[in-house]
Amino acid sequence: MPRPNEPMHAATATRLIRHAIKQGAEFFYTTHAKQRQDLREMDEVDCENVLLAGAVKSQYNEFDPEKGWSYRVVTNKGYWVAVRLFGVQEGDDDDDNGVPAVLHIITCGRPK
């Protein structure tokens, strides 16, 4: 299990994001994410599909001391979503603890 100042492994983060969505995770979007969606002609369904189909690319992980780690999920076609996970950690994909995870969408993008 990573320490708080270390991100999860990319494969683990990818697996947990997919599991959280399948278990009915709640989505929250920053104002910036909503603006980027409008600018890039994306919507919430596009973001969810990227999170389900893409994989975490560890070189884009960022740490915020107050909010924790963010992970960038990228698809083969170049779509991406930056997301923070709340209420989920390594090992939570083995069973359902009854508490819905929260996926905080920070920003998103698509190829031009």
N, C-alpha and C positions, 0 to 999 in steps of 0.2 A: 504494500500500500504506500503511495507516495506521501511525502511530507507535505504540509500545506504550501510550502514555497516551491514545490515541484509539480509539474502537470502530470496527468495520467498519461499512460502510453497511448499513442494514437489509436491502435486497434481497440484498446479498452474503452476509450472515449467514444469511438464510433459505435461500438456494440451497445454501450449504455444509452447513447442518444436514440438509437433505433428502438431499443427496449422501452425506453420512457415514452416514446411516441405511441408504440403499440399498446402500452398500458394506459393510455389516455392522458398524457402529460398536458399541462396547461401551457399556453403560449402567451408571452408578453412581448410587445415590440416597443423599442425605444422610438422617440420622435424621429431620430436620425434614420432608423431602419424604415419607418413609414415613408419618409421623404425619398430615400433611395429606391424603395419599391416603386413609387410613382415615377421617379426619374427614369428608372430602368424597365418600366412597364412589367413589373412583377406583382404578384399578390401573395396572400398567405399560403395558398395551396402550392405555389411555386416553391416557397421557402420550405414547407414541409416535405415536398418531394425531393428537394436537394438534400435535406437532412436524412431522408430514408435511403436515397440512392448513392450519396457521396461518401467520402471517407475523410477523416480528420487528417490534416497535413500539419505535422508537428512544427515545421519551421515557422508557422504563423501564430502559434500559441502566444498569448500575452497575459501578463499577470498584473492585476490591480490589487494593491494591499487591502482595500476596503471591500472589494467585490469578488476576489478570487480569480481563477483562471478562465480565460475565454478560449474557445477552440474554433478554428476555421474549417468548415466542411466544404470540400470541393468535389465537383463531379468531373467525369471525363470530358464533358462538353464545355467546361469552363465556368459553370455557374458556381457560386459560393455563398455561404452564409456564416457569419460569425455569431457564435452562441455561447451563453453561459448556462451551466447546469446547476440547479438548486434542488435539494432534497433527494439527491442520488449520488452514490459513490461506488467505488469498486466493490464488486460482490453483490450489488443490488439486482443484477440481472438474473440471479439464480431463483429468486422468488418475488412475489408481490407483497410488499409490506403494508399495503393499504393506503399509503400516503402518496398522492399524485406528485410526480416530479414537475418542476417548473423549468421550461426552456425560455430563456431570456434572449430574444433575437436582438443583436446589437446593430448589425448592418448586413447588407446583402449586395450581390452583384451578378452580372451576366456578361458574356462576351458582347462586344459591340457589333 
